[in-house]
Amino acid sequence: MSFDTADISSPEDAILAAAAALWKAQESGQPCAPLRKGLAAHGVDAAYRVQEINIARRLNRSVRPVGRKIGLTSPAVQKQLGVNEPDFGVLLSDMVVPDGGVLAAGAVLQAKAEGEIAFVLGEDLDMLAPTAAEILRATAFIMPAIEIVGSRIANWDISLIDTVADNASSGMFVLGSPARAPLGFDFADCAMQMTFDGKQVSTGTGRACLGNPVNAVAWLAGRMHGLGAPLRAGEVILSGALGPMAAPAPGTAVEVIICGLGKAAFALEV
């Protein structure tokens, strides 16, 4: 599926064309070509508009926003894409895979998994530059999580523009157990291990996520405050990967263990 809006002068036309390409890719199960050629002239704000359009298309009586995800929290990935800050996407209620559940084949295009810490807010975070103490005070509890990222862009051939437009490459997510209070948890040095069918495929620590996942949540809180859409009590925040993502084959059992926190798991349908 091709996408080329280089000859479209109107930013709105380019945004609508990009949103349509991504929507068709999701509906058809066939990834589209990269979007950056048509959107680059209009900047990353245009890519976020694409994201908003397709999120709005998904909302109905049974599908609602439940939180946010933070992407590009690894300095190595930021360098690869030529950016110096993370990005964000929206989590919806139909993106949840139960802990220990099965992800239907094809539900996420070009699926990959990564281990993360989920923050569940007990208070609003409506401030420009929250401190670590304010983040911890606003957090009701934390949970081990797996983000099942996906790309509607063929072959994961993405730039910042592509991934932002594609809801920060969101797919589905798993919230594990147990849930615990954040106070006393070692966010920076907690060890994460991800296994496929019991074999280790990824390791890392909290330092891989902007030096500390709390830093990532603080960045998101400030960004959303600036956009007039502050983080609210009850929202789930996926704070970013603690190690490299890996692609499970059909039938694979995926498990993430975060030392001192717990584990999360799912299986990919054959």
N, C-alpha and C positions, 0 to 999 in steps of 0.2 A: 504494500500500500504506500503510495507516494504522498509527500506533503511538501509543497513548495509555494510559499507566498511571497517570494522575492519581488514579484511584480505588483503586490498589493500595497498601495501607498497608505491606506487608512489603517491606523492602529487597531481600531475596533474590528475591521474586516479580518485582519491578520489574527486577532485574538479569537474571533468566532471560528475561523477556519482551523486553528490549532485545536480548539476545544472539540470541534466536530471530529477531527482526525483521531484524537485520543478516545473519544466516546465510541467511535466505530471500531477501534482496535479492541476495546474491552468487550463490546457486544459481540463481535465476530470471533474473538479469540485469536486474531491475527495482528501481531504488532505492526505499528506504522513506522515510517521513516522518521529520523530526527526532526525536531521542530525548530531548531535554532536558526536555520537559514531564513525562515520567515519571521521569527520573533526577535532576533538579535537587535534589529534597528530600533525596537520599541522598549528594550530593557527588561530587567527582571521584574519590574512592577507589572508589565504586561503578562509575564508568565504566571504571576500570582493571580491575575484576573482570570486566566484560563483555568487555574485550579479552582477558583471560586465558582465559576460557571458550571463545571462538572460536578462539584460537590452539591450545588443547589439542585441539579438534575436528579440526584440520588435521594434527596430528602423526601419523606412521605410520612404517613401516620406511624409506620413501623420502623423507620430508619431515622435516627437522630444523631447529632454530634455528641460524642462522649469525651472528647479530649483532643490532645495535640501530640504530634510526634516531632522530634528534632532529628534532622539529618545533617550529614557533613560535619560531624563532631570530631572526626579524625584529622589531625594535621596533615597526614600523608594524603588523604583523599582530597582535602582542600587544595593542597599543592597540585594534585593531578588535574583538578578542574579549574585551577587558576583563581580561587576565591580565598578570602581571609575571614569568613564567618560562616556559621551554619545556615541551614534553611529549615523550614517547617512545613508540616502538612496537617490535615484534619483527620481525626479518628472518628469513625462512625460505628453505630451500634451493630451493624451487620458485618463488621470486620472481625468480630470476636470469634475465636476458635476456643472451645472449652479446654481447660487443662487436661491433657491426656486424650483429647479428641482426635478426630480424623479430618484432615483438610481435603475436600473434594478435588479430584484431578481437574486441572484447568481453571480452578477458582482464582488463582493468582498466576498471571502470565510471567514466565521465566523466573519462577520463584527461587528465592534464596533466603536463608535464615541467619539471624544474628541474635546474640544474647545481650539483654539490656536490663536496666533497673527501671521499674515503673514507679512513679510518684503519684499518689492519689491525694488530691488537695482537700483539706478540711476547712480552709479559709480562702477567700479571694486573694489574689496576688496582683493588686492594681497599683503598681509603682514602677517608676522608670528604671531604677537601679537597685533592686533588692539585695540585701546582704545575705550571706550564707545563713546567718541566724534567722533572718526573716523567712527564708525558704523553708528551713527546718520547722519553724513554728507553724507555718501555714500547711505543712504536709501532715495529713492524718496518719498515713502509713505508706510503706514501700513494699514492693513485691518483685520477685524474680519474673522476668518476662522474655518472650521470644517475639521478635518482630519478623514476620514473613514478608520481606520486601519483594516487590515485583516491578517490572517495567513494561509499559505498553509501547516502548521504543524498541525497535528491532535490535537484537544482539547487545542490549545494554549499551548502545552507542550514545552516551549521554554527555551533555554539558550541564552547567548550572541551569540554563534556561530550560532544558529538556526535563530535568528532574523536578524543578519547581512546578512547572506546568502540569506534570504528571503526579500531583499531590505528594511531592517529595518521595516519589517511587514507593508509595504506600501499597500494601496488599492486605494482610490480615495480621492479627496479633493474638498471643496467648498470655494470659496472666496466671502465674503459678502460685505456689504457696510455700511457707505461710506468709501472711501479711504481718509486718512488724512495725513498731514505731521507729522513726529514723534516728532518734537520739542514741548515740553510742555506736552507731554503725560506721565502719571504716570504708567510706565511699571511694577514696583514692586507691587504696591498696587491696580491696576485695578482689579475689581471684575468680575468674569466670572460665568454665570449660564447657564446650559444646561437643556432643557426640552424635554420630549417625550410626545407628545399630550398634551402639556400644563402643565405636571407634572414635577416638578424638580427632576432630577436624578443625577446631578453633580454640584458642586460649587468649586470655588478656586480663587486664585489670581496669579498675575505674579510671586510672590515669590516661587510658586511651581515649576517654570521652572528655575533651577539653581540659584535661588534667584532673577533673573531678566531675561526676555527673551533676552535682549541685551547681557547678558553674554553668552547665548547659541549661538547667532550669531557670537560673537567674537571667541568662541571655534571652530565653524565650519570653519570660515574664516582662522584661523591659521592652522587647520588640512588640509584643501584643499590646502593652500599655500605650506605646507610641502610635499604634494603629487604631486605637479606640476600641479594641476588642480584648480586654484584659482576661487573664486566666481566672476561672471561677471555682468556688468550692464544689467538690464532687468530680471535677475533671480528672481524667487519667492522662499523665504526661509520660510518654516514652522518651527517656532522656538521651538515648544514643547508644551506639554499639560499644561493647567492651572488648571487642576483638574482631578479626576479619569475618565477613559473611561467607557462607558456603552454600552451594546449591545441592539440595537433597534429590536423589532419584526417586521415581515413583515407588511406593512401598516402604520407604525409609522411616524408621522411628528416630525422631529428633528429640534430644534432651539437653537442656542447659542447666548447669549447677553453678550457683554463685555462692562462694564460701561465706558463711555467716548469715546468709539470707534464705536460701532454699532452692527449689528447682521448678522448672516448667517443662512440659513435654507435649508433643503432638506427633501424629503419624501422617505421612503423605499417602493418599489413596493410590493404589496401583492403577 
